[in-house]
Amino acid sequence: MSALHSSSTVFDSALFRDAFGTAAMRHIFSDRSLVERYVEVEIALAQAQARCGVIPAEAAQAIVRESRTDLLDWELLRHETDNVGYPILPLVHQLVHQCGEAGKYVHWGATTQDIMDTANVLQVRAALDLVAGDLVELRGILRQLARKHRDTAMAGRTHLQQALPVTFGYKVAIWLAMFDRHQQRLAELRARVLVVQFAGAAGTLASLGTEGLKVQEALAAELELGIPATTWHVARDGLAEAVNLLALVTGSLGKVALDIMLMASTEFAEVYEPFVKGRGASSTMPQKRNPISSELMLAASKAVRQHAGLMMDAMVQDFERATGPWHAEWVALPESFILTAGALHQAKFALGGLVVDQQRMRHNLGITKGLIVAEAVMMGLAPALGRQQAHDVVYDACRAVNDGGGTLAQALAALEVVTAHFSPAEIDRLTDPSNYLGLAPQMVDRAIALSETVDC
């Protein structure tokens, strides 16, 4: 049966998988790659134990040589996994058979969760590398966009109402700073998350006697992983932290997506996602150009947030081995990384080719007829009139605009108390929104400079 007919989720759907993920991230979390990581850990364990004198060197060499995923009976592995509830015992059965006499040393002193957790950590390491690379690319796109529009004036909005003028570069710089922090968070969590799991049945390494910690250290060295302070069979904060980082990343992507979608609405019409013929088209309304990438980013942010909560819930585990919460990670971990990769891919596309309509931004900045800079006018009049009188004069002028039309500049020019101190040119300057950007451009400069110092 073709993938088009057999898939049942967006992650393996021939229709939707590239909307909600990427091929590279799906590969990391595919069944084949997961089993390859299981085998990689079993091989590394044999090598570590041989170095420590726990198993014969010849046995380890045979395990390295004979353990082959391409010879596995996948249907048998699937059937036995369904029966046992875990894939490691069925896998070990086949590896033992592959390795002949040396097979009795496969999985020596380990427990199922040791292999599965360590394999998951290897997946997470590769997945974090992909996320880190995407963040580097996205931050480069945002730096370029912020620099280009450092001085592009637009309306700043609070509570969906025009508040004060800002620049589009300032808005982008706020986005950029979020992802700079995520890049730093990712680098910082590696030491906490990328650690080996090898502790035996109840986490005490009792089956290896006095050699347990030596083997654990040797296994960590084989796999280039860190060594945990204690067994983490039921201490799941590391993996939970990784997924919560993804929730932060996609949460920021969701914020960017919402901004883009609102700004792309017909009434604002300030930005658009890149034009690709047919993309975002409606089946009934030919004029439509829907913000598809932003919609997918927003959906991913909501799904990953739910998985972050699931990972937090899975941290509540009983005694030395959990009865169920661990299994919830099998759902949340791969799906969170795939969704995040998909959202980052959509973000790079949308922001990399974002169409910015500066003229429309300027138009929207003028629709309040100067009222958006009422604060600026008040402060400009204050040295001549005093703050309170300036406030009252501007308040009356704003009411005149609201009640009778015209612009704030015209209303002020009709007041003798204003014209006694300010020429028409000075009034025009005071009421020009582009002259009241605060330190927005300088903040863009600072954000870009700081971003360029963030390590990858």
N, C-alpha and C positions, 0 to 999 in steps of 0.2 A: 504494500500500500504506500502511495507517495506521501511525502511530508505534508502536502497540501490537505490530505484527507485524514492523516493519522494524528496530527498535533492537536493539543487541547488547551494550551496556554499561549499567551503572547510571547513567551520566551522561546518556544520552539516552533511557533507558527510561521509557516512560509509567507503568510500575509503581513504579520505584524512584528516579527522578530527584529528587523532592522530599524523599526520605529522606537522600540523599547530597549534596545541593546546594541552591542557590536559583535562582530564575528570573533574578534580577538578575546573579548571577555567571556563570551560563551564557550570558547575553546578551553579556557582555563578551568571552567567549572563543568565541563562535559564529563560524562560517565567515564570515557576512556582516559581522559587526563587525570581524573580522580583516582582511578585504579592504578594508573602509572605512578602516581604519588604514593599510594599505598605500597607498591612494590619497591619504589625508591627508598622508602623508610625501612622496609624489611631488609633490603640489601645493606643500607647504611648501618643498621643495627648489627648485622652479622659482621661487617667490617670492624665496627667499633669493639665488639666483643672479642674478636680475634686479636686486635691490638692489645686488649686488656688481659688476654690469656684465659678468657672465659670459655671460648669454644676453639677448636682446632683451626689453625690458619687454612688448612686444606679444605675444611668444610666451608669456611667463608668464601674462599676462592670459587668453590663449586656453586655456592648460592649466587654469587655475583654473576657467574658465567651462565648458569642455567635458568635463572628466574626471568622469564620472558612473557610479557603481556600479549605478544602476538600469537602465543600458543595457547592462550586461555580459552576454555570453553565458556563463552559468554552466556549462553542459554542456561547452562548448569549453574553458573555463578548467580544468575538472576533468580533461578528457582530456589537455590539453597539460601540465598539472602532473604528471600521472601519467607522461607520456613524458619530460619534462625532468628531473623530480625535485624541482623547486622551482616555486613559483607566480609568481615575479616576472617572469620573461621572458614567460610567457604573458599576464600582466596588462599588461605594457608593450606587447605587440603590440596589444592592444585599445585601450589609451589612445592610442597613436600614431594608430590609425585614427580614434578619436573626435576628436582634436585637429587633424586635417587638416595644413596646412602647419606649424603649430607643433609637431606631433608629433615632429619630429626633435630637439627639445630636451627631450623627456621622458626622465627618468632620466639626465640629463647628468652624466657623471663618476662615477656611483654604481656600486656593485656590489650583487648580490642581497642579501648579508647585511646591508649597510647599511640597506636598506629593511625587511627582516624583523626585525632586531634593534631598530630604532627603533620599529617598530610594536608589537613585544612590550613594549617599555618603556612605550608609551602604554597598552597593556592593563594592565600591572602597576600603573601609576599609578592607574588607575580602580579596579582590584581592591583595592589597598591602602587606598583611600578607603573602600570598603565594609567591609573588615576593621576599619579604625580606628573606623568608626561602630558596628560590632557590639561592639567591645571597650568603647567608651564605655557602651553600653547595659548590657552584661553587668556591668561594674564598678559601675554604679549599682544594679543588682539585688543584687549581692553586698554592697555597703555597707549597703543597707537590711536585708538578711538578718542581717548581722553585728551591726548595731546592735540589732535586735529581740531577738537571742538572745545578747547580750553576757553575760548571767548565767545562761543555761540550762545547768545542770550536766549532764554526761554522762561516761561512762567514756572516758578516753583509752586508746588501745590501741597496744602495740608488739609486733611479731611476732605479731599477731592475738590477743594476750592482754591482758586488762585490766592497765593499768599504774598510772596516777594519774588523778584526776579532772581534767577540763578543762571548757570550756564549748563549746557548739555554735558560738557566735559566734566563739570563738577558732579553731575549725576553719575556719570560713568566712573569717575574716581572713587565714589562711594562703593560701587560694585567691585571695582578692582581691589580695594582694601580688604573686602571680605575674603576674596580668594587668595590674597596674599597671606592672610591669617590661616586659612585652611591649608595652604602649602606648608606653613610652619607647623601646624598641628600634626599634619601627616608625618613630617620628618621626626617630630618628637615622640609620636606613639610607637614608632617601629621597635624601639628597644623594649617596650613593655609588651607588645603583641607578638613579635616574631621570636618566640622562645619554644624550645623543644618540650615535648611531653613524653616522659618515660619514667614510670613509677610503679608499674605492676598492679596486681589485683586490687589492693586497697590503698595504693599510693605510697607504700613504705619500702618498696624494692626488696622485700624480704626474700624473694626467690633467688636473688643473686648474692645473698650474704653480705660480705664486706665490700664486694666489688661494685655494688649498685651505682653509687655516685660516680665512680670512675667511668663506668659504661655510659651513664647519662651524659657526662662531660664529653666523652669521645664521640657519642652519637651527635651531640650538638655541633661538635667540630666538623664531623663528616658532612652535615647538612648546612653548615654556616649559619646556625641559629644561636640565639642566646640561651643561657641557662637560668631557669626560674629559681626563685628562692625556695619555693615549696611546690609540691604537686598541685596542679590546677585542674584536676578532674572535675571538681565542683566549685571552683573559683573562676567564674567565667567573665570577669571584668575586662580581660584583654580583648576578646572577640567582641564583646558588647561595645567597648570603646571604638573599635574599628567601624562597626556599623553605625554607631552614633556620629562618628566623623562623617560618614557618607550622608547621614541625615542632615548634618550641617551644610555640607556641600550642596546637596540637592535643595535644601531649604533656601539657600542663597540663589540658586538657579531659579527656583520658583518665584522669588522676589523680582529678579530681573525679568522673568517671563511675564509676570503680571504688569510690570511697568511697560514693557514693550506692547503687550496686548492693549492696554488702555491708550497708550500713545498712538497706536495704529488704528484705533477706532475712527470711524468716519468723522465724528465731531472734532477730534483732535488732529488726526492725519499728520502727525509730526515725524513718525518713523515707520518704516516698513521692513519686513523680512526680505531677504534677497529674492528677486524675481526669477522663478523657474517656470517655464510654460506648463500649465496644468496644476502646479502645486497650490494647494489651498483652494481649489476650484469648488464651486457648489454644483450639485446635480440639477438644481432648478433656477439658480440665479447667476447668470453668466458674468455679472459685474463683480462678484465676490472675489476677495483675495485674503483668505483666512490665514491667521498667524499659526500655522501648523507646528512649527518647531517649538514655539513658546507654549502651545497647548500641551505638547508632549513633555516638555520640561516641568510644567506645573503638575501634570499627572504623576510623573516620576517622584516629585518631591513629596506628594501625599502618600504614595505607596511606601517609599523608603522610611518616612516618618513612622508609619505603622509598624514596619519591621524593626525599627529602632526600639519601639515600645515592646515588641515581642522579645527582643534580645534582653532587655532589662528584666522582663518577666522571667525569662529563662535563667537568670542569675540566681533565682530563689530555688536552691536545690537541697535535697535532703541528704544528710550525713555524708558518707564518703563516696557515694555513687548515686546519681539521681535516677528517679523513676519517671522519666518523661520529659522534663524541661530541656534536656540535652537535644532531644529529637527536634524540638522547635527550631533550633539553630540550623538544622539541615535545610529548612525552608527559607529562613530569613537571610542567611549568609550569602548564598549564591545569587538569590534574586536581588538583594540590595546592591551588590557589585554590578550586576548586569544592568539594572535600572540606572545606576549612577553613570556607568559608561555611556549608555544611550543618551542620557540627559546632557552629558558633557559634549557628546558628538553633536547634538542638536544645537547647543549653545555656540559651539565654534562655527557652525554653519550660519546661524542667525546673526551673530554679532560680527563675524568676519566679513559679511557682505551687507551689513545693515545700511539701509537707505535712510539718510537723515535729511528731512526737508527743512532747511534753515529758514526759508521764506515763510513757511507755515508757522514755525515756532515764533517768528517775529510777529506775524499776524495775530496769533493767539495771545501773545504778550500785550497786544494793544486793544484787546476786546473789552477791557474794563475802562477804556478811555482815560487811562492814567491813574485810576484809583489804586492800582496795584502798588504804586509808589507813594501812597499818601503818607506813610511813615517818613519817607525820605524828604518829602516836601515840608512836612512839619519840622523836621530837624534842620532843614535848610532855612526856613523862615525864623526859627527860634532865636538866632543871634540878634536879629533886628527887632523882633516883636516880643521876645520872651516866650518861654516854652508853653505856658498855659494859653496865652493869646494865640500863639501859632496853632496849637491844637484846636482851639475853637474856630479859628478862621478856616482851617483845612476841613474840619468837620462840616461846617456850613457849605463849603464849596463842594464837598462830596455829595451832600444832600441835594444840592442844586443840580449836579450831574444826574443823579438817580431820578430826580423828579422832572427835570426839564430837558435832559439830553445834553449834547455837547461834550466837551472834554474837560478834564480837570484843569488843563492849562487855560482854556477859555474862561472857566468859572473864576479862576484866580485873577486873570487879567481884567475881569470886570469889577474887582474889589480894589477900591482906592487905597485901603490899608496895605495892600500888597504892592501895587504899582508905585507907591511912594518910595519903596525901597528897592524894587527889582524891575529890571527892564524886561521887555518881551522875550529877548534871547535868554535871559537868566531864568525866566519862568519855564521856557521850553527845556532848558537844560535840567532844571529841577524835576520836571515831570517826564523825562525820558527814562524808561525803565533800564536801558542799557548802561546808564550812569549810576545805577544802584545795585551793583552786583556784589557788594561787600568784598570779601577776600576769596570769593569762589575761585577765580583764576589762580591765585597763589596756593590755594589748597590743592588744586590740580597738580601744580608743580611739585608740591611736597609729596603728594601721594605717589606720583610717578617716580620721584627720586627714591623714596622708601622702597617701592616695589622692586626697583632694580637691585636692591641689596639683599632681597630675600633669597636664601639658599634653596636649592631645589632638592 
